[in-house]
Amino acid sequence: MVKNSLVEKDFKDGAKIIQKLDSIGFNVTVAFWLYQEESDQWALVLSSEKLRHVTKRVLYREVLRTLNRLKIRENINIKPQDIILMSPENKLIKIIQNHVTTNSDTLDEIKLSGTFDGYYIDAAYIYRVAI
């Protein structure tokens, strides 16, 4: 049961981050907010094909630079620890790709919860799932 709410500003801020990453060629293929019951927190999960060729550390630096620029210009409240990079091969990414598909050029607002292929998702708000 989700207790800590994801507010509209967080959702809009997440969209701004994804749009900025898109504009610099980050190639975000999967993006969603995931509720983590253990910590009662939401995380912005991002996946990119670039993770097949570059380490998470290199891409995370790119995300942090983008986040820092947006914090100054757009008053974004998302913290670095709120962002998780996942490989396209990650089990959760694969499960979501098997159950949801969106247009790779847009950002949607799809709520997802339940058990999928044996994996329980308490709550997720999906922006993009491109295959």
C-alpha positions in Angstrom: 0.0 0.0 0.0 1.5 3.3 -1.1 1.8 5.7 1.8 4.2 8.4 0.6 2.5 10.3 -2.2 4.1 11.3 -5.5 3.1 14.9 -6.0 2.3 16.5 -9.3 5.4 18.6 -9.1 7.6 15.5 -8.8 5.9 14.0 -11.9 6.4 17.2 -13.9 10.0 17.6 -12.7 10.7 14.0 -13.8 9.3 14.8 -17.2 11.6 17.8 -17.4 14.6 15.7 -16.6 13.7 13.1 -19.3 13.1 15.8 -21.9 16.4 17.4 -21.2 18.2 14.1 -21.3 16.5 13.4 -24.7 17.7 16.8 -26.0 21.3 15.8 -25.2 21.1 12.4 -26.8 20.8 10.3 -23.7 18.3 8.1 -25.4 15.9 7.3 -22.5 14.1 4.2 -23.5 12.2 3.4 -20.3 11.3 6.0 -17.6 9.0 5.7 -14.6 8.5 6.5 -11.0 8.6 3.4 -8.8 7.3 3.2 -5.3 9.8 1.4 -3.0 7.8 0.0 -0.1 10.9 -0.9 2.0 11.9 2.8 2.2 8.5 4.3 1.6 10.1 6.4 -1.1 9.6 7.0 -4.8 12.5 6.6 -7.3 12.8 7.9 -10.8 13.9 4.9 -12.8 15.7 5.5 -16.1 17.0 3.0 -18.7 19.0 3.7 -21.8 20.5 1.6 -24.5 23.7 3.5 -23.7 24.0 1.3 -20.6 25.0 -1.5 -23.0 28.1 0.4 -24.0 29.0 2.7 -21.1 29.2 2.2 -17.4 26.4 3.3 -15.0 28.9 5.6 -13.3 29.6 7.5 -16.6 25.9 7.9 -17.4 25.0 8.8 -13.8 27.4 11.7 -14.0 25.6 12.8 -17.2 22.3 12.6 -15.4 23.7 14.6 -12.4 25.0 17.4 -14.6 21.6 17.6 -16.3 19.8 17.5 -12.9 22.1 20.3 -11.5 21.4 22.5 -14.5 17.7 22.0 -14.2 17.7 22.6 -10.4 19.2 26.1 -11.1 17.0 27.0 -14.1 13.7 25.2 -13.3 13.6 24.8 -9.5 13.6 21.0 -9.7 13.4 19.3 -6.3 14.4 15.8 -7.3 17.6 14.7 -5.5 20.4 12.6 -7.0 19.4 9.7 -4.6 15.9 9.8 -6.1 17.2 8.6 -9.5 18.1 5.0 -10.4 19.7 3.9 -13.6 18.8 0.4 -14.8 20.3 -1.6 -17.6 18.0 -2.6 -20.5 18.7 -6.2 -19.3 17.3 -5.6 -15.8 14.5 -7.9 -14.9 12.1 -5.1 -13.9 12.8 -3.2 -17.1 12.1 -6.4 -19.2 8.8 -7.1 -17.3 7.6 -3.5 -17.8 8.5 -3.7 -21.5 6.5 -6.9 -21.8 3.3 -5.3 -20.3 3.4 -1.7 -21.4 4.5 0.1 -24.6 4.4 3.8 -25.3 5.5 6.0 -28.1 9.2 6.7 -27.8 8.8 10.4 -28.7 6.2 11.3 -26.0 5.8 11.1 -22.3 2.7 9.4 -21.0 1.1 9.1 -17.6 0.3 5.4 -17.1 -0.3 4.0 -13.6 0.8 0.4 -13.1 0.4 -1.8 -10.1 0.0 -5.5 -9.5 1.9 -8.7 -10.1 3.6 -9.2 -13.4 5.5 -12.3 -14.3 5.9 -13.0 -10.6 7.2 -9.5 -9.8 5.1 -7.4 -7.5 4.9 -3.7 -8.3 3.2 -1.7 -5.6 2.9 1.4 -7.7 4.6 2.9 -10.8 3.8 5.9 -12.9 5.2 5.3 -16.4 6.4 8.1 -18.7 7.9 6.0 -21.5 8.4 2.3 -22.4 10.1 2.0 -25.8 11.3 -1.3 -27.2 
